[in-house]
């Protein structure tokens, strides 16, 4: 069975459309996304302008990187809520260190430092989850507060509004450029390519490697996976380390994109990220899901959070819409089992 397949095999009887959706739940996410985009475009044709699409692409990068990391953990039957605290610590800690001690540090080294710190913090999560035998939700709630406290107590709480030139310039490098009707120049930043690149890497790990098979096996049944010879310690260290590394990457991209480092950023977006993964077709109990579904779920949440106001929907209703979509997706998943 494919490593990206569900832990169960849906019946092949029933309506053909239901059969297809039972096998490929990400298509349901795509249907929701297309329907939402059609609604917004019908209410406000400005939604289809390049400027809006560029903004959506830019807004998808950080939440998408978070979602891919959470998905890898969720596929193994765990959950992580500390990734935003890791990202904030990496973002602010590395930026402050570069500003104060090494303003000329090459950009690849800056990124490597942030990723390495995120990896280390993620490995702490994996070590604690495995050796304490405590549910990962409890562990990562604890480490979220710990990492957050370390950041605000020992690193700083003051916004850094002037980034080193190499970081500031990276956030402004254009992949595509267009001009609005008002004559303003609008760019699609080069860093948007990082999300598809990481998505391909994550897909390859989960789909083409024995490690990916092991991750889904653990998500299906840890006891069975251990009897089959899979090393649970290595898997726990990998999934949490990988999510931590992606959090470190997302944090430094966030700083470069916004051209500032605010230690209070990012924390609080955990629900949106987990919603993106669930809306993408992954079960909260693990053992199933696809990278394509996670990317589509990310786009769905980003559209809800950024452009519903263009259709006349008050911003206060965004959470309601996200919640409704999660309920719809949950009902679909239940019916999918019966398909």
C-alpha positions in Angstrom: 0.0 0.0 0.0 1.3 3.5 -0.8 2.8 5.4 2.1 0.5 8.3 1.4 -2.6 6.1 1.5 -5.0 5.9 4.4 -4.6 3.3 7.1 -7.9 1.8 5.9 -8.9 1.0 2.4 -12.2 2.5 1.3 -14.8 0.3 -0.4 -14.9 0.5 -4.1 -18.7 0.3 -4.2 -21.0 3.3 -4.5 -21.2 6.4 -6.6 -18.2 6.9 -8.9 -17.6 10.5 -7.5 -17.6 9.2 -3.9 -15.2 6.4 -4.9 -12.8 9.0 -6.3 -13.1 11.3 -3.3 -12.7 8.3 -1.0 -9.3 7.5 -2.6 -8.2 11.1 -3.0 -9.5 13.3 -0.2 -7.4 16.2 -1.4 -9.8 16.6 -4.3 -12.5 17.5 -1.8 -10.2 20.2 -0.5 -9.6 21.4 -4.0 -13.4 21.6 -4.6 -13.8 23.7 -1.4 -10.9 26.0 -2.6 -12.3 26.5 -6.1 -15.8 27.1 -4.7 -14.5 29.7 -2.3 -12.4 31.5 -4.9 -15.3 31.5 -7.3 -17.5 33.1 -4.6 -14.9 35.8 -3.8 -14.2 36.5 -7.5 -17.9 36.8 -8.3 -18.4 39.2 -5.4 -15.2 41.2 -6.2 -13.4 40.8 -9.5 -10.3 42.5 -8.0 -9.6 39.1 -6.4 -8.3 37.9 -9.8 -5.8 40.7 -10.1 -2.1 39.7 -10.0 -1.5 41.9 -7.0 -4.0 39.9 -5.0 -2.6 36.6 -6.2 0.9 37.7 -5.4 -0.2 38.6 -1.9 -1.8 35.2 -1.4 1.4 33.4 -2.6 3.5 35.5 -0.2 1.2 34.8 2.7 1.2 31.1 2.0 4.9 30.5 2.5 5.3 30.7 6.3 2.0 28.9 7.1 2.7 26.3 4.4 6.2 25.5 5.9 4.6 25.2 9.3 1.8 23.0 7.9 4.3 20.6 6.2 6.2 20.1 9.5 3.0 19.5 11.4 1.8 17.1 8.8 4.9 14.9 9.1 4.3 14.7 12.8 0.6 14.2 12.4 1.2 11.4 9.9 3.1 9.5 12.7 0.2 9.9 15.1 1.6 12.9 17.0 0.9 16.6 17.2 3.0 19.7 17.8 1.9 23.1 19.0 5.4 24.5 19.8 6.4 25.2 16.2 5.5 28.9 16.3 7.5 29.4 19.5 10.5 27.7 17.9 10.1 29.9 14.8 9.8 33.1 16.9 12.9 32.1 18.9 14.9 31.3 15.8 13.8 34.4 13.9 14.4 36.9 16.7 17.5 35.2 18.2 19.3 34.9 14.9 18.3 38.3 13.7 19.4 40.0 17.0 22.7 38.0 17.0 23.4 39.1 13.4 22.6 42.7 14.1 24.7 43.0 17.2 27.6 40.7 16.5 27.9 39.9 12.8 26.1 42.4 10.5 28.0 41.2 7.5 27.3 37.5 8.0 26.4 35.8 4.6 22.7 35.2 4.1 23.2 31.4 3.6 24.9 31.2 7.0 22.0 33.2 8.5 19.5 30.7 7.1 21.6 27.8 8.2 21.8 29.1 11.8 18.1 29.5 12.0 17.4 26.1 10.6 20.0 24.5 12.9 18.5 26.1 16.0 15.0 25.0 15.0 16.3 21.5 14.3 17.9 21.4 17.8 14.7 22.5 19.5 12.7 20.1 17.5 15.0 17.3 18.6 14.4 18.3 22.2 10.7 17.7 21.5 11.3 14.3 19.9 13.6 13.2 22.8 11.0 14.2 25.4 8.1 12.6 23.6 10.0 9.3 23.2 11.7 9.0 26.6 9.0 10.5 28.8 6.2 8.4 27.1 4.0 11.4 27.4 1.5 12.4 24.6 3.2 14.8 22.2 0.4 17.4 22.7 1.3 17.7 26.4 5.1 17.8 25.7 4.8 20.5 23.1 2.5 22.6 25.2 5.2 22.5 27.8 8.0 23.2 25.4 6.0 26.0 23.8 5.9 27.9 27.1 9.5 27.0 27.8 10.8 28.2 24.4 8.6 31.3 24.6 9.9 32.1 28.1 13.5 31.7 27.0 13.0 34.1 24.2 11.3 36.8 26.1 13.4 36.5 29.3 16.9 36.0 27.9 16.9 37.2 24.3 14.7 40.3 24.2 11.3 41.9 23.7 12.2 44.9 21.6 11.3 45.0 17.9 14.2 45.1 15.5 13.0 47.4 12.8 16.2 47.7 10.8 17.5 44.4 9.4 21.0 43.7 8.1 21.2 44.6 4.4 21.5 41.0 3.2 18.3 40.0 5.0 16.4 43.1 4.0 17.5 42.7 0.3 16.5 39.0 0.3 12.9 39.9 1.2 12.8 42.3 -1.8 14.2 40.1 -4.5 11.5 39.7 -7.2 10.6 36.6 -9.1 8.0 38.5 -11.1 7.1 42.2 -11.2 3.9 43.9 -12.3 2.4 47.4 -12.1 -1.0 48.1 -10.5 -3.7 50.3 -12.1 -2.5 53.1 -9.8 1.1 52.8 -11.1 2.5 51.0 -8.1 5.1 48.3 -8.6 4.1 45.0 -7.2 6.5 42.0 -6.9 6.2 38.3 -6.4 9.2 37.7 -4.1 11.7 35.0 -4.9 11.2 33.3 -1.6 7.8 32.0 -2.6 9.7 29.2 -4.4 10.9 27.9 -1.1 7.4 26.4 -0.3 7.1 24.3 -3.4 10.7 23.2 -3.0 10.1 22.0 0.6 6.8 20.4 -0.4 8.6 18.3 -3.1 11.3 17.3 -0.5 8.6 16.3 2.0 6.7 14.4 -0.6 9.9 12.5 -1.6 10.7 11.6 2.0 7.2 10.3 2.7 6.6 8.7 -0.7 9.9 7.4 -1.9 11.9 6.4 1.3 11.7 3.7 3.9 11.6 6.4 6.5 8.3 7.7 5.0 6.9 4.2 5.1 7.9 4.0 8.8 6.3 7.3 9.6 2.9 6.2 8.3 3.3 2.8 9.9 3.8 4.4 13.3 0.8 6.7 12.7 -1.3 3.6 11.9 -0.2 1.6 15.0 3.0 2.3 17.0 2.9 -1.2 18.6 2.6 -2.9 15.3 5.3 -0.7 13.7 7.6 -1.6 16.6 7.0 -5.3 16.2 7.8 -4.9 12.5 11.2 -3.6 13.5 10.8 0.2 13.1 12.9 2.2 15.5 10.4 4.5 17.2 13.2 6.7 18.8 14.7 7.5 15.4 11.3 8.3 13.9 10.3 10.6 16.8 13.6 12.4 16.6 13.3 12.8 12.8 9.7 14.0 12.7 10.1 16.6 15.4 13.5 17.6 14.2 12.2 18.1 10.7 9.3 20.2 11.9 11.6 22.3 14.1 14.0 22.8 11.1 11.0 24.0 9.0 9.9 26.3 11.8 13.4 27.8 11.9 13.3 28.3 8.1 9.8 29.8 8.3 10.8 32.2 11.1 13.8 33.7 9.2 11.7 34.0 6.0 9.0 35.8 8.1 11.6 38.3 9.3 13.0 38.9 5.8 9.5 39.2 4.3 8.3 41.8 6.9 11.8 43.5 7.0 11.6 43.5 10.8 11.9 41.0 13.7 9.1 41.1 16.3 9.4 38.6 19.1 5.7 38.6 19.5 5.0 37.5 15.9 3.8 34.1 14.8 2.7 32.7 18.2 -1.1 32.3 18.1 -1.3 31.0 14.5 -1.2 27.3 15.6 -4.9 26.7 15.0 -4.7 28.0 11.5 -1.8 25.7 10.7 -3.4 22.6 12.2 -6.7 23.6 10.4 -4.8 23.7 7.1 -3.4 20.2 7.6 -6.8 18.8 8.7 -8.6 20.5 5.8 -6.0 18.9 3.5 -7.3 15.5 4.4 -5.0 14.3 7.1 -6.6 12.5 10.0 -5.7 13.9 13.5 -5.1 10.3 14.6 -2.4 9.8 12.1 -1.5 7.3 9.4 -2.9 9.2 6.4 -2.7 12.4 4.3 -0.9 13.8 1.3 1.5 16.7 0.8 -0.7 18.0 -2.0 -3.7 18.0 0.4 -1.6 20.0 2.9 -0.7 22.6 0.3 -4.3 22.9 -0.8 -5.4 23.2 2.8 -2.9 25.9 3.3 -4.2 27.9 0.3 -7.7 27.5 1.6 -6.9 28.9 5.0 -4.9 31.7 3.5 -7.7 32.7 1.2 -10.2 32.7 4.1 -7.9 34.8 6.3 -6.9 37.3 3.6 -9.5 37.9 1.0 -13.0 37.1 2.4 -13.2 40.7 3.3 -13.1 41.5 -0.5 -16.4 39.6 -0.8 -18.0 41.7 2.0 -17.5 39.1 4.7 -16.4 40.9 8.0 -13.0 39.9 9.3 -14.6 38.8 12.5 -16.3 36.0 10.6 -13.0 34.4 9.4 -12.8 32.0 12.3 -16.4 31.0 11.8 -15.7 30.2 8.1 -12.6 28.2 9.0 -14.6 26.3 11.7 -17.4 25.6 9.3 -15.0 24.2 6.7 -13.3 22.0 9.3 -16.7 20.6 10.3 -17.5 20.0 6.6 -14.2 18.3 6.1 -14.7 16.2 9.2 -18.1 15.1 8.1 -16.6 14.2 4.7 -13.9 12.1 6.3 -16.4 10.1 8.3 -18.5 9.5 5.2 -15.4 8.6 3.3 -14.8 5.7 5.6 -18.3 4.4 4.8 -17.9 5.0 1.0 
